[in-house]
Amino acid sequence: MTTTDSALDIAITRIYDAPVALVWDAWTDPAQVAQWWGPRGFSITTHSKELREGGSWVYTMHGPDGKDWPNFTRYHEVVPQSRLVYDHGASSEDAKPMFRVTVQFRDLGQRTELDMRMTFASVEEVAQSRAIIKAAGGNSTWDRLAEYLEKQATHQEIFVINRSFNAPLNTMFDMWTKPEHFAAWLPPTGFTMSFSHIDLRTGGSGSYAMTNGQFTMYGRVDYLLVQPPDRLEYTQCFTDADGNISRHPGAPTWPEKMKTTVLLTSEGATQTRVTVRWDVYGAATPEEVAAFVAEKSGMTQGWTGSFDKLDALLSA
């Protein structure tokens, strides 16, 4: 999910399907920030905010374990709908800043490119912060922003997850579209995947089984778009062993059919960012949509486990 231009930087780039004014407001309005800021499972309380040069933002992050994390931000540059520069401190105005943040909002018409850079005093602090971000699932913050913006625009609930891999674009497309590759990393941790048939092309389909030796799940995939080297769209549903559509074996209120969109973005010659988006596909009851929303943390864990396996496969 991150690219690094300097040994002292952690840089994150995202493109959101929303005009720059909406992205800016979502980032700077405390009422909107409260809807998405922080890793999945976290919430925040803003105590004060002065969005101006020399102003500050004082807030507390509340972890899913009940622990509170005081935060203090001092703004150095505020250029509406264009640029923010601020120091992020641990707990108070007197605390030494942990890092400097520079955020660029680039207007792409009905889309916005967000370029965020965190700059640290030493490479040791960079390494320590990377470990903290990974342990807390901190990068899911920017996925939550994508979900929030989508809901504001369309009133639809979606799930988004991003991750960057040390592999070129064409290699990553192969990892998603060659069965011998994706069957090795896509299943949940502890499961293996096999196909009774697969026709991986636009308009094609596949039937598969996932098993952990004691429990087997069956499913069907219908490929809506296979567009080398950077886009894949497919629907997915559970079936019984004979291929008849059924419900999630452990969650009867889970939506009958889901749509997956995979976007691959080159981040240089040897790195690719993967963006996965899940939508409820077709008609769904309010209970089914609620089940989808309630499971976002679990979906994050599931995709993280699969992505860890993909990372290991690429390294090997």
ROSEKOL-878587 format. One record per residue (C-alpha): y, x, z; residue in one letter; residue number from 1. Coordinates in steps of 0.001 Angstrom, whole numbers. Example, Ala and Ser with C-alpha at 12.3 -4.5 7.8 and 13.67 -1.06 7.14 Angstrom:
BEGIN
{{-4500,12300,7800},'A',1};
{{-1060,13670,7140},'S',2};
//
This chain:
BEGIN
{{0,0,0},'M',1};
{{2333,2917,467},'T',2};
{{3636,5705,-1675},'T',3};
{{5235,8867,-379},'T',4};
{{8079,10733,-2102},'D',5};
{{8667,13106,820},'S',6};
{{6481,14477,3571},'A',7};
{{8880,12829,6044},'L',8};
{{8795,9393,4404},'D',9};
{{6617,6329,4397},'I',10};
{{7678,4269,1373},'A',11};
{{6623,721,502},'I',12};
{{7414,-1082,-2754},'T',13};
{{6777,-4773,-3392},'R',14};
{{7772,-7244,-6086},'I',15};
{{8266,-10809,-4867},'Y',16};
{{8322,-13945,-7001},'D',17};
{{11677,-15069,-5642},'A',18};
{{15357,-14434,-6493},'P',19};
{{17057,-11660,-4572},'V',20};
{{19252,-14117,-2623},'A',21};
{{16174,-15806,-1158},'L',22};
{{14495,-12491,-286},'V',23};
{{17690,-11232,1359},'W',24};
{{18056,-14404,3417},'D',25};
{{14391,-14309,4448},'A',26};
{{14921,-10728,5639},'W',27};
{{18265,-11182,7438},'T',28};
{{18315,-14749,8832},'D',29};
{{16746,-14674,12338},'P',30};
{{15292,-18178,11943},'A',31};
{{13509,-17136,8737},'Q',32};
{{12509,-13692,9984},'V',33};
{{10687,-15392,12856},'A',34};
{{8368,-17027,10306},'Q',35};
{{6922,-13764,8943},'W',36};
{{8086,-10555,10633},'W',37};
{{5320,-8412,12093},'G',38};
{{1576,-7981,11571},'P',39};
{{-667,-11051,11426},'R',40};
{{-1028,-12589,14853},'G',41};
{{2350,-11296,16050},'F',42};
{{5508,-13324,16695},'S',43};
{{9063,-12318,17546},'I',44};
{{11965,-13490,19674},'T',45};
{{15476,-12438,18580},'T',46};
{{17861,-11907,21499},'H',47};
{{20931,-10939,19459},'S',48};
{{21772,-9968,15891},'K',49};
{{24994,-8682,14304},'E',50};
{{24332,-8026,10629},'L',51};
{{27184,-5608,9921},'R',52};
{{27864,-1892,9833},'E',53};
{{27668,-757,13447},'G',54};
{{25981,-3990,14501},'G',55};
{{22580,-4311,16118},'S',56};
{{19454,-6454,16179},'W',57};
{{17682,-6774,19533},'V',58};
{{14294,-8485,19519},'Y',59};
{{10890,-8531,21169},'T',60};
{{7594,-8544,19296},'M',61};
{{4771,-10461,20979},'H',62};
{{1281,-9181,20253},'G',63};
{{-1795,-11409,19950},'P',64};
{{-3064,-9808,23170},'D',65};
{{27,-11025,25050},'G',66};
{{1723,-7623,25162},'K',67};
{{5467,-7513,24451},'D',68};
{{7142,-4780,22404},'W',69};
{{10961,-4446,22843},'P',70};
{{12786,-3372,19653},'N',71};
{{16321,-2214,18921},'F',72};
{{17918,-1742,15505},'T',73};
{{21325,-200,14705},'R',74};
{{22771,-1008,11276},'Y',75};
{{24557,1743,9321},'H',76};
{{24905,61,5915},'E',77};
{{24843,-3637,5051},'V',78};
{{25407,-4467,1365},'V',79};
{{24497,-8146,871},'P',80};
{{21568,-8767,-1478},'Q',81};
{{21420,-5043,-2264},'S',82};
{{20929,-2519,563},'R',83};
{{20228,-2092,4259},'L',84};
{{20204,1181,6186},'V',85};
{{19396,1173,9887},'Y',86};
{{17890,3181,12707},'D',87};
{{14905,1650,14447},'H',88};
{{14572,2410,18140},'G',89};
{{11869,1623,20642},'A',90};
{{13553,-451,23316},'S',91};
{{17313,-112,23822},'S',92};
{{20610,1125,22421},'E',93};
{{20233,4316,24440},'D',94};
{{16751,5077,23197},'A',95};
{{16306,7777,20571},'K',96};
{{15684,6179,17158},'P',97};
{{12080,6367,16035},'M',98};
{{12998,6491,12331},'F',99};
{{15652,5629,9744},'R',100};
{{14973,2710,7392},'V',101};
{{16488,2344,3917},'T',102};
{{15806,-923,2074},'V',103};
{{16804,-1574,-1533},'Q',104};
{{16770,-5129,-2923},'F',105};
{{16647,-4980,-6737},'R',106};
{{17468,-8134,-8684},'D',107};
{{14840,-8797,-11374},'L',108};
{{16110,-12269,-12254},'G',109};
{{13704,-14748,-10686},'Q',110};
{{11873,-11846,-9024},'R',111};
{{12919,-9156,-6558},'T',112};
{{11756,-5588,-6103},'E',113};
{{11836,-4476,-2488},'L',114};
{{11844,-718,-1928},'D',115};
{{11599,241,1748},'M',116};
{{11599,3795,3048},'R',117};
{{11031,4904,6638},'M',118};
{{12181,8485,7262},'T',119};
{{10982,10454,10284},'F',120};
{{12037,13693,11954},'A',121};
{{8691,15474,11504},'S',122};
{{5415,15250,9603},'V',123};
{{3655,14799,12950},'E',124};
{{5663,11627,13587},'E',125};
{{4798,10390,10086},'V',126};
{{1089,10858,10770},'A',127};
{{1346,9180,14170},'Q',128};
{{3235,6203,12714},'S',129};
{{737,5796,9866},'R',130};
{{-2050,5581,12436},'A',131};
{{-124,3016,14521},'I',132};
{{673,908,11440},'I',133};
{{-2947,943,10317},'K',134};
{{-4302,83,13770},'A',135};
{{-1891,-2842,14156},'A',136};
{{-2280,-4073,10583},'G',137};
{{1443,-3484,10162},'G',138};
{{1405,-3571,6374},'N',139};
{{406,-7245,6530},'S',140};
{{4062,-7887,7429},'T',141};
{{5028,-7569,3750},'W',142};
{{2102,-9803,2737},'D',143};
{{3337,-12435,5177},'R',144};
{{6772,-12240,3519},'L',145};
{{5164,-13014,135},'A',146};
{{3372,-16002,1666},'E',147};
{{6564,-17239,3326},'Y',148};
{{8591,-16996,88},'L',149};
{{5875,-18852,-1844},'E',150};
{{5828,-21656,697},'K',151};
{{9620,-21932,580},'Q',152};
{{9561,-22194,-3212},'A',153};
{{6494,-24382,-3832},'T',154};
{{5465,-25761,-403},'H',155};
{{2024,-24263,-1069},'Q',156};
{{22,-22147,1359},'E',157};
{{-1310,-18876,-60},'I',158};
{{-2918,-15707,1310},'F',159};
{{-1807,-12243,154},'V',160};
{{-3079,-8757,920},'I',161};
{{-2065,-5393,-568},'N',162};
{{-3522,-1916,-395},'R',163};
{{-3037,1325,-2302},'S',164};
{{-5963,3481,-3400},'F',165};
{{-6177,7051,-4608},'N',166};
{{-7479,6175,-8055},'A',167};
{{-5826,5686,-11462},'P',168};
{{-5289,2212,-12904},'L',169};
{{-8244,2196,-15323},'N',170};
{{-10644,3352,-12630},'T',171};
{{-9502,559,-10317},'M',172};
{{-9961,-2029,-13080},'F',173};
{{-13542,-791,-13519},'D',174};
{{-14147,-1115,-9778},'M',175};
{{-13182,-4815,-10030},'W',176};
{{-14928,-5684,-13298},'T',177};
{{-18174,-3687,-13509},'K',178};
{{-20820,-5495,-11414},'P',179};
{{-22576,-2298,-10356},'E',180};
{{-19280,-1164,-8832},'H',181};
{{-17806,-4253,-7175},'F',182};
{{-21171,-5401,-5801},'A',183};
{{-21203,-2155,-3809},'A',184};
{{-17926,-2822,-1940},'W',185};
{{-16835,-6483,-2258},'L',186};
{{-19343,-8207,99},'P',187};
{{-18505,-8580,3794},'P',188};
{{-19490,-5639,5936},'T',189};
{{-23234,-5744,6586},'G',190};
{{-24013,-7813,3453},'F',191};
{{-25372,-6849,45},'T',192};
{{-24595,-8648,-3214},'M',193};
{{-26763,-9445,-6241},'S',194};
{{-26284,-11576,-9364},'F',195};
{{-28694,-14001,-11000},'S',196};
{{-26370,-13909,-14008},'H',197};
{{-22879,-12672,-14833},'I',198};
{{-20670,-12876,-17930},'D',199};
{{-17496,-11106,-16886},'L',200};
{{-14913,-12092,-19507},'R',201};
{{-12204,-14704,-19857},'T',202};
{{-14124,-17990,-19881},'G',203};
{{-17292,-16400,-18482},'G',204};
{{-19016,-17060,-15175},'S',205};
{{-21402,-15590,-12654},'G',206};
{{-23816,-16690,-9940},'S',207};
{{-24494,-14469,-6967},'Y',208};
{{-26146,-14164,-3579},'A',209};
{{-24938,-12268,-505},'M',210};
{{-27392,-11480,2263},'T',211};
{{-27590,-9488,5473},'N',212};
{{-31375,-9750,5593},'G',213};
{{-31366,-12766,7892},'Q',214};
{{-28800,-15054,6291},'F',215};
{{-28043,-15623,2595},'T',216};
{{-24953,-17188,1003},'M',217};
{{-24856,-18311,-2634},'Y',218};
{{-21813,-18705,-4839},'G',219};
{{-20400,-19175,-8313},'R',220};
{{-17490,-17408,-10026},'V',221};
{{-15624,-18721,-13091},'D',222};
{{-13394,-16159,-14798},'Y',223};
{{-10062,-17668,-15858},'L',224};
{{-8523,-14408,-17104},'L',225};
{{-9806,-10873,-17551},'V',226};
{{-6850,-8816,-18758},'Q',227};
{{-7360,-5034,-18832},'P',228};
{{-6110,-2949,-17215},'P',229};
{{-4151,-4807,-14552},'D',230};
{{-5012,-8490,-13996},'R',231};
{{-8014,-10580,-13042},'L',232};
{{-8126,-14309,-12171},'E',233};
{{-11185,-16286,-11125},'Y',234};
{{-12263,-19291,-9102},'T',235};
{{-15015,-19110,-6519},'Q',236};
{{-17099,-21701,-4699},'C',237};
{{-20203,-21791,-2518},'F',238};
{{-23439,-23184,-3924},'T',239};
{{-26985,-23786,-2789},'D',240};
{{-29869,-21636,-4015},'A',241};
{{-30173,-23829,-7128},'D',242};
{{-26530,-23414,-8127},'G',243};
{{-25278,-26814,-6954},'N',244};
{{-21776,-26749,-5447},'I',245};
{{-21855,-26852,-1660},'S',246};
{{-19592,-26059,1276},'R',247};
{{-19043,-22900,3284},'H',248};
{{-22229,-22600,5369},'P',249};
{{-20278,-21893,8536},'G',250};
{{-17083,-23881,7933},'A',251};
{{-17584,-27389,6525},'P',252};
{{-13816,-28029,6308},'T',253};
{{-13201,-24917,4190},'W',254};
{{-11752,-25862,741},'P',255};
{{-14404,-26454,-1913},'E',256};
{{-12924,-24007,-4414},'K',257};
{{-10591,-21005,-4164},'M',258};
{{-8666,-19090,-6809},'K',259};
{{-8372,-15309,-6613},'T',260};
{{-5687,-13380,-8503},'T',261};
{{-5952,-9587,-8563},'V',262};
{{-2964,-7543,-9716},'L',263};
{{-3217,-3783,-10194},'L',264};
{{4,-1757,-10173},'T',265};
{{176,1928,-11033},'S',266};
{{1895,4025,-8375},'E',267};
{{1764,7250,-10347},'G',268};
{{-978,9015,-12261},'A',269};
{{-3503,8971,-9422},'T',270};
{{-2687,5957,-7245},'Q',271};
{{-2978,2203,-7742},'T',272};
{{-1817,-664,-5559},'R',273};
{{-4090,-3696,-5412},'V',274};
{{-2561,-7099,-4667},'T',275};
{{-4984,-9937,-3939},'V',276};
{{-3731,-13516,-3797},'R',277};
{{-5839,-16486,-2679},'W',278};
{{-4896,-20085,-3475},'D',279};
{{-6668,-23318,-2671},'V',280};
{{-7826,-24508,-6122},'Y',281};
{{-7824,-28174,-7035},'G',282};
{{-7549,-31100,-4653},'A',283};
{{-7844,-30390,-954},'A',284};
{{-7440,-32479,2176},'T',285};
{{-4878,-31581,4883},'P',286};
{{-7813,-30547,7097},'E',287};
{{-9062,-28146,4424},'E',288};
{{-5619,-26603,3946},'V',289};
{{-5296,-26261,7729},'A',290};
{{-8674,-24484,7857},'A',291};
{{-7454,-22070,5166},'F',292};
{{-4229,-21315,7048},'V',293};
{{-6018,-20880,10373},'A',294};
{{-8346,-18276,8892},'E',295};
{{-5689,-15886,7530},'K',296};
{{-6306,-13301,10247},'S',297};
{{-10039,-13478,9536},'G',298};
{{-9382,-13106,5807},'M',299};
{{-7285,-10028,6521},'T',300};
{{-10151,-8514,8521},'Q',301};
{{-12665,-9380,5812},'G',302};
{{-10645,-7875,2975},'W',303};
{{-9821,-4844,5107},'T',304};
{{-13526,-4199,5631},'G',305};
{{-14203,-4521,1909},'S',306};
{{-11250,-2284,1040},'F',307};
{{-12492,335,3518},'D',308};
{{-15796,369,1631},'K',309};
{{-13934,671,-1686},'L',310};
{{-11948,3600,-294},'D',311};
{{-15164,5326,746},'A',312};
{{-16765,4628,-2627},'L',313};
{{-13814,6121,-4484},'L',314};
{{-13821,9172,-2205},'S',315};
{{-17521,9692,-2854},'A',316};
//
